[in-house]
């Protein structure tokens, strides 16, 4: 209960009126964001200087920054260092965002440190106009507090949004910085061109601190180069993964997909540089020899066996993840931009084709999709067309429609009505691409919640994730069997083709479009993740 009380209190910061008003004011003057973050940090009993002791690796990017952090953390943990890892968003439980040695901090530890930080901020709010930090700011402060209290050897910190004005950018002296692949996302906050977004991402550079990036398009690379020159930060471009000299054959990655290769190369450079600065403090690091006026190729060193093992052992749930439950195979990827969706499609087409070659008989393909915020879901759905799904299902990021939603996955910043409207819009887009005709948008209501629309052909809209999963599985997933009593009653034969799911030998399900959707799916497919 103490953990759930902490989560429920944390959720009040999603809708805290003073916090939201402060965020609105700061949008007109982004510099205020970091100023406010420093103030909250001090009220929580920490100083910016305290963060210097965390030996931080700071990583941003549009696509792949979380995977890069996961590779980096796993490599350095393989060397025996005690690691901290701060990432976002979480999939099932909030405590996933704050990890010690690769594991989400225990519930009792989360509650202990939560109340320490929250109590200090709450005690001082009257003297500061009643202000409390918004949700992500609070979790960032909490992560720094946890890492200091738990005495980690290093902290891998993933940027939330952007870089220059992200609240993690109060870090003054990271040991090394990284920028993964850049693209278009969060345009209302970061700008409507990739060059504007790149300027924001380059804001994590620090004077004299080595920084690495993967190969970028010409425009973004030029912006990063100029940012590095202005800040006096040495910038290096990572080689292709295949260019590293390895005696034991090609490097194996624990994360599937060709797009993970650049993330792994970036992680190798980040961990190698961190190890140099930590273990060989007297060496003349190349950054002191560079005039910071250009972008240099990163050194093509020979990864150690420990590095190779770290890459192979990396686990990062919800990103190119495959789970097989009896006759149903789930392909999970939280892709939510057009570039990441194209990478997801490439991975799924390859992985599903291999699975189908080894299948014992006929296979049906099902898409489970949702997208949130300002993202161009129509463009992402267009990219999914070549996958040739037999069914396209849409549902909001609501785990269950009958029982109360787990507090870890509650979102008070968007209404159920808005979520359902988005699902119906996505369903129309899919029909438009696949048949050239718009769909009827009438939905049925049961106890205030919508049920599966009648008279649809290949597309369905469900009120929650669990009801969608149950309909897909048709009783053939043993893990979902215990949840049958918690699902809203929906007709198993909504369309004539529904019998296909009971008749085929295997069902392949791609879940994508939102990490929150993937997290809700994992909550049901891997019950241990919610314990």
N, C-alpha and C positions, 0 to 999 in steps of 0.2 A: 504493500500500500504506500510506503514511503516513496518508492520509485514512481508509482503512478501519480501520487500527489505532486511530485516534482515535475513530471511531464505535463500534467494539467496546468500547473502554475506557469510552466514555460510557454504553454500554448496561449496564455493570456497576452504574451508579448507579441503575438501575431496581430492582435487587434487593439493593442494599447493605444488609446486615443492620442496621448501626448507623444508617443514614439512615432506614430504615423504622421502626425503633424510636423514633427521635427524632420522626418525624411522628406516630406513635401517641400519644406523650406530649403533644405540642403540641395535639392535638385537644381535650384537656380545658382548655387554657389558650391560646386563639388568640394572645394577645399575645406568647407565646414564639416564634411563627412569625417575626415581624418581627425580634425580638431575635436569633434564630438566623441570619437572613438577613444582618443587619448584621455579625455575627461572621464568617460565611463571606466576605463582601465584603472585610472588612479582611484576612483571611488570604490573599485573592487579590491583595493589594497595592493595593486601592482604598479610598477613604473615601466615605462618603455625600455629603460636600460636593463630591466630584469630579463627581457626577451633575448638580449645579447647572449645570455648563458645557455640558450637552447640549441645552439649550433644548427641553425635552421637551413633547410633546403626549401626554397620558395618556387612554386610552379604555377604557371598560368597557361592559357591557350583556349581555343574554342572546342577542339575535338581532341580527346585523348589525354587531357591533363590528369584525370583520375587514374587512368591505366598507367601513365608514366610514374605517378607517385607510388602506385602499388608495386610496380617493378623495382623502383628505387628503394623503397622501404624493405622489400623482401631481400634484395641483395645485401644491404647493410646489416639487416638482422642476421643474415647467414654468416656474417663475420663475427657475430657474437655481441654486437652492440644492442643496447636497450633502446628501442625505437618508440617515438611518438608519431602518430599519423592523424592529421586533421583533414577531413574531406567533407564534401556535400554533393547532393543531398543524401539522406539515409534511405535505405530501401524498406526496411521493416521497423527497426527501432532506432530512436534518436541516438542512442549511445554508440551506434555504429560509426558515427562521425568522429568520435574520439577514441583512438585505438592505442593500446600499449602492447608492444611486441606483436603487432598484427591482429590482436583480438580486441573487440569492443570492450570498453571498460565494464566491469561488473556492475550490476544494478545497484548494489549497496555503495560502491565507490561513486557512481554517478550521483546518487542521492546525497551522499555526504558532501561532495564538492559543490554540487548544485546549491545546496542551502547555505554553504559558506559564502559563495559569491552573491547569490540572490539576496541574502540577508544584509550584506554590506551595502549593496546598491539600494535596497529598500529603505534602509536606515538613513541614507543620505538624500533621498529623493526630494524631501520637502525643501531642503536648502537649494535645490536645483530645479525649481519650478515643477516638481512632480515627475520629472522625466525619468524614464527607465529605458534601457537599450532595447531596440527591436530584436526579434527572434535570432537572426543570424549573428548580429553583433554580440548578443549575450553568449551564444554558443562559442564564438571565437574567443571571448574573454575566458570562458570556462575551460576551453581547451588549453590555453596558455597556463592557466592556474593548475590544471591537472598535470601537465607535463613538468612544470616546476616542482610541484609537490612529489611527483613520482620519480623525480631525478632521472629523466631520460638522458641518454648520451647524445641524441639528436632528435629533431622534429622535422618531419616532412609535412609541409603546409601547402594545401591546395587553395588557390584563390577562389573566392565565391563567384563574383561577376567582374569581368574586366581586369583591373590591376591597379591603375594609378590611384583610384579613389576607393578601391575595395578596402573593407575594414581590416583585412589581414596585412595591408600595406603600411601599418604602423611599425612593422618590423624594420629596424634600422640597419642591422648588420647581418644579413644572411651569409652563409658561407658560399653559396652558389645559387644561381637562379636558372630556371628553365622555361622555355616557351614551346608548347606543342603546336600542332597544326592549327592555322588560323582560318576563320571563315566568318560567315554572317550569323549573328545571334544576338539577342538582347538589344536590338537596334534602338529601342526607345530610351535606353540608358547609355549605350556606348556609342551610338552614331549609326547612320544608315549606309555607310560605305565600309569596305574592308580596311581601307587606309585609316579611317577614324578609329575603328576597332583596334587596329594594330597599334595606334598611338597609345590607346588605353592600356593594352597588354604590356607594352614596353615600359610602362610606368613602374614596374617592379624592379627595374634595373637600379643598382646602387653604385656609387663611385668606387672604382677599383675592385668590385666584386665580379668574379668571372660569371658570364651568362652564356647559355647554350640554347640554340633553337634548331628545329628540324628544317629541312629545305622548304621554303615558302615561295608563293608566287612573287613575281618581280615587284609589284606595288607594295605589298606588306613587308617584303624584305628591305626595300628602300626606306620605309618608315622606321623599321627596327634599327637599321643601321644609323639613321639620323638621331634617333632617341639615344642609342648607345654613345654616339659621339657627344651629344649635349650633356649627358649625365657622366661622361668619362668612365664608361663601363666597357671592358673588353668583351666582345661578342664573337662566339664561335658557332659554326654550322656543323651539325653532326653528319658523319658519313652514313651511307646505307648500311644496314645491318650485315649484309653479305660481305662487306669490305673488311670486317674485323678478322684478324688472323687467329684461327682456332685450330688446334691440332686434332681435336676429336670429332671433326665434321661440323656441319651447320649448327648454329645455336638453336636450341629448342626453346619454345616459349610456352608458358602455362596458359596464356590467353590466345584464343584462336583468332584467325583473320589476318590477311596480308597487311591491313592498316596498322596492326600492332607492331610491325617491324620498326617503324620510325619512332614509336613510343619507347620501344626497348633500347634503341640506339641512344636516344636522349637520356634514358635512365642509366645506361652504362657510363655516359659522360658525366652525369651528375654525381653518381656514386664514386666514380674514379677520382673526380676532382675533390670531393669531400674527404675521401681517404687520404689523398695527397696532403691536404691542408691539416688533417687531424694527426696523421701518423708521421708525416715528414715536414714538420713546421719550419725547418731551416732551409728547405729547398727554395730556389728562386723560381717561383711560379711564373709561367709564361705571361700572365697578365701584367707583370711588372716590366716586361720587355715590349709590350704592345702599346702603340700610341693612341689606341681607341678611336682611330679615324676610319677604320674599315671593318669588314667582317672577314674572319679568317677560317679556313677549314679546321675543324677540331682534330686533335691527334688521333691517328688510327692505331691505338694500342692493342695489345693482346690480352683479352679478358682472362682473368684467372678462373680456375675451376670453380671457386666459390661463387664468382659472378655468374658463370654459366648455370650453376645449380640454382642460384637465386632466380634467374629468369625462368627456368623450367618449373620451379616450384610456386610461381606467383599465382595467386587466386584472387579474382576480383569479381564477386557475384554480380549478375545482371548485365554483364558486358560479354557479348559473344559466348554465352553460357548455354550448355545443352544438358537437359535432364530427361532421362528415359524412365517412364512409369508404366510398366506393362506394355500395352499396345499403343500408348500415347507418348510421343517424344516432343518435348518443349524446347524451342529455340528462343532464348531470351536475350534481347539487346535493347538498351535504353536510348538508342539513337533518337535525336530530336532536332537535328538540323538536316538540311538537304545533303550536305557533304557526308555527315555521319550515317545518314540513311542509305546513301549509295554504297558506303563501306559495309553496312549491315546487309544490304541486298546481295552484294558479292559474296559475303561470308555464308549467308543462308543458302544461296543457290548452290554453292560448292558443298556445304555440309549436308544439306538435304539430299542432293543428288547422290552423295556417297552412301547415306543411310538407305536411300531407296534402292540402290543397287544390291544392298545386302538384305532387303526386306523379304519376308516370307511370302508376300503376295501383294495385292493392290494397296495403294496408299492414297489417302485424302489429305489435301493441304488446307490449313485454316489460318487466316490472319486474325489476330486480336490486336486492335489498335486504339490508341487515344493520343491526343496532343493537347497541350495546355498553353495558356498565355498567348503571346503574339506570334507564335510560330506558324509558318506556312504549311499547314497540314495538307492542303491540296497538292502542293509540289511534292511533298514526301509520299503521298499516296500514288501520285503519278509514277514515281520511281519504283514502287512496289508492284506495278502491273506485270512486269515480265516474270514474276514468281508464279503466276498462274494458280491462284488460290481457288479452291472449290467453294469456300465460304469466306466472307469478310465480316467480322464481328466488331462492334464498337460498344464501348462502355465507359462510364466515368471512372475516375480514380477513387472509387468507393469500394472498400473490400467486401463488405456485407451490407445488405439492405434491411435485414430484419434485426439482428442483434446490433448493439451499439458498436460503433467503429472504435478500433484500438486508438487510444489517445496519441500514440506515437505517429499515427498516420492521418490525424485530423488536420484539415486546412480550412481556416475560417476566412480566408481572403477571397474565396470564390463561392458563390451559391450553388446549390444542387441544380437549380434551374439553368444557370449558365453552363454548368458542366454537361447537362443533358442536351442543351441547345447545340453545344459544340459537337457532341456525338452525332446528332442528326445532320448537322452540316457536313461532317466527315463522311457519313453514310451517303449523302447526296453526291458528294464529290466522287466517291468510288463508283457509284452507279453511273454517273455522267461519263466517267472515263471508260467504263466497261460496257455500257449499253447505249450511251448517247441520250438517255432519257432520265429525267428527274424522277425521284421516288416520291411516293405519297408519304407525308410526314406525320400522319396520325399515329398516336401512341395510346395504349391502354393504361388505365390507372388502377392500382390496387392499394387500398389503405394509404393513399397519398403518394404512392411510389409507382412509377411507370413499369409496365410489363413489356414483354417482347411484342413488337408490332406484328399484327396479323398480315397475311397476304403479301409477304415479301418473297423474293426468289432466292438470290444468293447472298443477300446482306441481312444482318440482324442487329438490332440495338438492344442491349441489356441494361438493367438498372444498376448492376453492381458486378464486380469482378467474379465473385464466387458463382453467381448464377450463370455467367458466361462460361466459366470453366466446367461447370457441371454439364451444361448442354453440349459442350464440345466433347467431353469424355464419354458421354452416354453410358455411364456406369462402368467404364473399362479402365479407370485409373484407381488402383487400390488406395492410394493416399487420400483421394477426395471422397472415398466412400463414406467416411465418418461424418462428413459435413453435409450429407444429403438432407438432413432434417432442418438445416438452417437456411435453405434456399427458397426464395419466393416460387410459388407454383407457376411453372411455364410449360407450355405444351411441347413435348419432345418432337412433334411432327409439324412444326410451324411451316415448313416448306416440304414440297414433295421430295426434295433431295436429302432431307434429314436422315432418311434410312441409310444413305450412303455411309454415314459415320458408324452405323452398327454393322454394316456388311463388309467394309474394307478390313484388311488385315491390320493396318497401322494407320495412325493419325499423326500428322506432323503439324505442329502449331508454332507459328512465329508471333511472339509478343513484342511489340516495339512502339515507338512514338513518344514514350514518356518513361523516365526512370521511376516515377511514382507508380505508374501502371505495373511495371516490372516488379517493383517492390511489393505491391498488393498481390500479384500472382505468386511470388516467392513465399509470401506469408502462408498461403494455402498449400503450396507444393512442398514446402520444407518447414513443417510445423516447429522444428527445433529452432528456427531463426526467430521465432516470436517468444521464446522462453527467456 
